[in-house]
Amino acid sequence: MYDIENEILTVEDLMEILYVGRNYAYKLLNSGSIKGFKIGRTWRIPKSSIEEFIINSCKSLNKQYK
């Protein structure tokens, strides 16, 4: 699933990592909150995009509670 060797992930991997459903995963991708690209009809997500999203989400939460 989330190996060091596996740098490009699928929507199913994204769902498993973030514990979100399919619709929310596609919403994140379509809105640009998580950067990804399509090959044909299939989304591919760089692992670094997910890490960046998590870090930015944590930072915005910290700002809300300060």
N, C-alpha and C positions, 0 to 999 in steps of 0.2 A: 504494500500500500504506500506508505510514506517513507520510502528509502532514500538514502543519500544519492544512490545511483539514478533514481527516478526523478528527473528534473521537470518533466512535462506531465501534467495530471489531467484527468478527465473530470467531467461534471460529477460522476459517481464518487470519485476521490474527494472532490470539493465538499460534497454532501457529507461524507463520512468524517472528514477532518473538522468541519465547522458544526457538525450535528444539526444540519438544516435540511429542509425538504427540497425536492426538485424545483418547485416553483420559485422558492426564495433564491436558490442557487442561480437560476436563470435570470432572476431580477437583478441580482448583484452583477452578473456579467453584462447584461444588456444596458444597465445604468452606467457602467464604467467603474463601479466601486471596486471591482476586481478586474484587473487587466487580463484579457485572454484573446485568443484568435480562433478563427474557424478554418477548418480544413473540410471542404465540402459542407456538410450539415453538422459536423461534429466540433464541439468546442474543445480547445486545448488550452490549458492554464499553466503558465510557468509557476513553479513552486515559490519563487521569490515574490510573485504577485500576491499570493495568499499570505505569506509572512508579512508583507508590507501592509496589507489590509488589516491584519490582526494588530500590528503595532499602532497604526493610525487610529483604529477603533479604541484601543486602550488609552491613547493620548487624549482623544476627544472625551472619553468618560472621565478622565482625571480632571480635565478643564471644567466639566459640568459640576463636579463636586468640590471645587475649590472656592 
